[in-house]
Amino acid sequence: MTDQSAPPVTYEVADGVGTVTFNRPDGMNSLTLATKVALRDSLHAAAADSAVRCVVLTGTGRAFCVGQDLKEHVADLQEGSSSLGTTVAEHYNPAVTAIATMPKPVIAAVNGVAAGAGASLAFAADFRLVRRSAGFNLAFAGIALSCDTGSSWTLPRLVGYGKATELLMQPRTIPADEAYALGLATKVVDDADFEAEVASLARSLADGPTLALGAIKRSLAFSATHDLPASLEHEGQKMALTGKSADHAAAVQAFLAKEKPVFEGR
């Protein structure tokens, strides 16, 4: 049995890595109201903390996150109220926006099934490390709902418009290896090696040039909704910013000295 006093989401910071963990294993890390609030607030804390240079989003137990908690949702419907519209605006949208826009890399460490909003949250991350036994399911249409948590934006950019339409309108479980072939997974990792691989990537990113990584992330997002001239101008602004950074100066000095640079993230 899960400790009922345990927080539904935990947030820990160690050596520049902020780890946000869904912590409702008995409920497959489904999203109750309390879970959504804790997730949103944890992601905002990670985004705002300059000491955090990489964020890992993961789950406990055999699921990453299976999306909206349907038991809680059914109870709302039976009471004559549906909070779906409200929760999208107050919880899902702020959470996915934090993942997609924070100026630091985010890793979705997909330890188990990611369904519905859980899959959408993973798709917003910069990297998706997927345990070989895990998978994705865009489950929305299966319960007669539209998609949310940014999947209408992120999914076509990962797999193309046609495949996104198929996966959303005819939901099914997508095994890890197929997810990799489609572009949904950055890397598929054998179960036994999963935690070590996540830690290794997080360490590499947290030790990287955080300002530059954040600028690259924002440049990619900007170019997705702007034409070439505007994107070139935006790139120039980010190049000017990073060109004045302490990390760039350190990298140039290390190159001249034939040494490995040490980045401070600024």
Secondary structure, DSSP 8 states (H G I E B T S, - for coil): ---TTS-SEEEEEETTEEEEEE--GGGTT-B-HHHHHHHHHHHHHHHH-TT--EEEEEESTTEEE-SB-HHHHHHHHHTT---HHHHIIIIIHHHHHHHHHSSS-EEEEE-SEEETHHHHHHHTSSEEEEETT-EEE--GGGGT----TTHHHHHHHHH-HHHHHHHHHS--EEEHHHHHHHTS-SEEE-GGGHHHHHHHHHHHHHTS-HHHHHHHHHHHHHHTTS-HHHHHHHHHHHHHHHHTSHHHHHHHHHHHTT--------
